[in-house]
Amino acid sequence: MIYLDNAAGSYPKPRQVSATLARALEEYGANPGRGGYALVRKTEAMCEEVRHQLARLIGADDAQRIVFTAGATASLNMAVWGLLQGGGHAICSSMEHNALFRPLAVLADAGRISLSVVDADAWGYVQAADIAAALRPSTRLIALSHASNVCGSVQPIAEVGQIARQADVPFLVDAAQSAGLLPLDVQDMGISLLALAGHKALYGPAGIGALYVAEGLELTPLISGGGAASELRHQPEYYPQRLEAGSINTSGIAAWGEALHVVEKIGVEQLYRHASMLVARLAAQLRCLPGVHLHLRADEQRPRVPVLSATIDGITANQAAEALDRRGICVRAGYQCAPLAHRTLGSYEEGSLRFSPGWYNTAVDIDFTAQAVAELIAELRA
Ligand SMILES: Cc1ncc(COP(=O)(O)O)c(C=O)c1O
């Protein structure tokens, strides 16, 4: 099998990550914050260590401002709902994944906020100046994905961060597709809220993620419940417990911690270089095939993550993905949960065929895949 769907979830996981996940139920079987006995303390210490690993990854000063969640979708919903309870105006771009766009759309459609969707260009890039132009006195949030899960375009986060800082507006960044591939620094980039997914380029298991909340920013908890300070009527004010109601995914956290060690050891730059080299190799071969259109300009110099989307004249993305599946190649067809982005990129009718290599793919995988695409075109057009 050739797995080229790492943007949906990386596979395989590093061996030590699978092993840690299997062992975690035995080693970290207690529930953090529920008791003071040794197994609770051991489990708490493990969770704190992973919080610190995440803080190092994103340049956060205070690991306690990192909240464990069930994934980037949960983090983004916590940020959007937590910040916009009082209404106001929000800004996002036309490249957002549904995980960010839908909570904003729900609030906008209920008349609780007004929403400006800033258009990206036809290759998926947003201009920082267009975000600045959308600001209003009532703006309460700027929300952007760092990198597109459809075409890989990377947005000018540091520039927008500066604009947000000057305007004193919280800046939420969806780093689901960039964490593990691009450097992140919440201080330098002016990010006040950062959503992370554990199961993509950070090589952790599904069902774990995190939300960073800058010091001084107040979010209304989306969910309330058990955990710290049981004597209080409401969630405590302090972090991370303020946003960590209920039992957290300790096995997932343990395995994510192991995955973060792997990412630290290989290095984000090396992980990026490897997958980008594979995408460039695939793009070069697919470009030569008749009727194949890439969501990537041949002379693109702007920053991007290693995701490649294609459409093929006369063959639907689903037909192509099925034909590749018959050859043992796993790719994602359709809208990739980002219909807005497809509208922007001109592929709204049926989405695209998306290839997203990871650390465990090789040039041989890529050449085999390009050859398979050539064959399926000949076969389906015959
Ligand atoms: C850009 C982007 N944001 C958010 C998500 C949602 O992440 P999760 O699966 O961790 O909820 C994804 C997943 O595909 C994504 O690509």
The ligand as an SDF file (V2000), in Angstrom:
LIG
                    3D

 16 16  0  0  0  0  0  0  0  0999 V2000
   -6.8740   23.0350    8.0110 C   0  0  0  0  0  0  0  0  0  0  0  0
   -7.5600   22.0680    8.9290 C   0  0  0  0  0  0  0  0  0  0  0  0
   -8.1800   22.5330   10.0170 N   0  0  0  0  0  0  0  0  0  0  0  0
   -8.8030   21.7140   10.8860 C   0  0  0  0  0  0  0  0  0  0  0  0
   -8.8560   20.3550   10.6780 C   0  0  0  0  0  0  0  0  0  0  0  0
   -9.5700   19.4750   11.6660 C   0  0  0  0  0  0  0  0  0  0  0  0
   -8.6490   18.7720   12.4340 O   0  0  0  0  0  0  0  0  0  0  0  0
   -9.0930   17.5760   13.4210 P   0  0  0  0  0  0  0  0  0  0  0  0
   -9.2440   16.3840   12.5570 O   0  0  0  0  0  0  0  0  0  0  0  0
   -7.9340   17.4520   14.3620 O   0  0  0  0  0  0  0  0  0  0  0  0
  -10.3300   17.9800   14.1050 O   0  0  0  0  0  0  0  0  0  0  0  0
   -8.2290   19.8200    9.5460 C   0  0  0  0  0  0  0  0  0  0  0  0
   -8.3030   18.3720    9.2750 C   0  0  0  0  0  0  0  0  0  0  0  0
   -8.3810   17.9330    8.1610 O   0  0  0  0  0  0  0  0  0  0  0  0
   -7.5610   20.7050    8.6530 C   0  0  0  0  0  0  0  0  0  0  0  0
   -6.9740   20.2370    7.5540 O   0  0  0  0  0  0  0  0  0  0  0  0
  1  2  1  0
  2  3  1  0
  2 15  2  0
  3  4  2  0
  4  5  1  0
  5  6  1  0
  5 12  2  0
  6  7  1  0
  7  8  1  0
  8  9  2  0
  8 10  1  0
  8 11  1  0
 12 13  1  0
 12 15  1  0
 13 14  2  0
 15 16  1  0
M  END
$$$$
